[in-house]
């Protein structure tokens, strides 16, 4: 025990030198899914960034937040943006934690050759400084690719695969390849298997934690009108279906899907549809400048084919905040979409979804949300086939109550697991929080 002012001073000095700084004690750096989000572009990317900023503020209310890249302001959240050049000139040394919102960026593709830098270099520099580093998977399969692409992963890091299946896949490959790097076709981590797997944790997408704000006034009024009677089934619909688009093109699909929606309306006479564009990147080719115009064309075809069918386009097909669409989707009975993050945001609002896709990652997501049998019933593999979407919507309407109840039961667990993405902010003794080496469940 200290017995003099001098010894007390030495004790305090020793504690200051020995205590490990906490991640919330300094600036927290976030790398967004793409290096420049100066428009709303992909609503999914925007939802990830907004969710991360809100979670960082909740966990570390007094810490400064730095976004490496260009991001539009977020209401109620203060943060600064820096270029990748400025990051290397000094901001990196100040960061108390680094959060990367896509592990597929870790193999060097972040920003392309324009920045002449890779996430690998950033990860290695963080490890040298002992900065906690979270690699958060943006897609399900990218976790496995990231593990194979990184030659050295920070010891004070957290790898976050999405879904039980991808977590098991990553863990099994790590354990199988431990000590056999020379025989593997991929570069693998050099650290011990126990350490590598200890920082692996099954999580759910950050967008499950997205807050919600008021929808545009016109959309709120339309929803009020459609829901007033209490007998209509109102569906939020997005018709961006990747395999179909590549094969068919947007203009033809607009007519095809409008016909399917009209047929579903004729089968379910009290059906209303809110069309919600979700991707405003200019990648629609010669057909449309962005997805909002595609939704407006679907609405036009519906008006031609079945004039009495109530079809409305969210925010008149213009970009919006994902927090606004979540508030609107929370009020509908179900959603129909081929986009992962539209289904995630909707599920986070408690609204069940019909997935239009043959892609495996949707099955992994739905297994976690609904369980095997119902998950298969809520996925349509060939949505562009004549009559397939019509019949799927009719079955979906029948399953809505059951799907909503099962989703409501799983949401507390899903949101808790989504929060695990940022448990890097709660590092204890340089390691992720207790329980991280447990099973992938």
Secondary structure, 3 states (H helix, E strand, C coil): CCCCHHHHHHHHHHHHHHCCCCHHHCEEEEECCCCEECCCCEHHHHHHHHHHHHHHHHHCCCCCEEEECEECCECCECCEEECHHHHHHHHHHHEEEEEECCHHHCCCCCCHHHCCCCHHHHHHHHHHHCCEEEEECCCCCHHHHHHHHCCCCCCCEEEECECHHHHHHHHHHHHHHCCCHHHCCCCCCCCCHHHHHHCECCECCHHHHCCCCCCCHHHHHHHHHHHCCCCCEEEEECCCCHHHHHHHCHHHHHHHHHHHHHHHHHHCCCEEEEECCCECCCCCCCCCCCHHHHHHHHHHHHHHHCCCCCEEEHHHHCCCCHHHHHHHHCCCCEEEECCHHHHHHHHHCCCCEEEECCCHHHHHHHHHHHCHHHHHHCEECCCCCCCHHHHHHHHHHHHHHHHHHHHHHHHHHHHHHHHHHHHHHHCECCECCCCCCCCCC
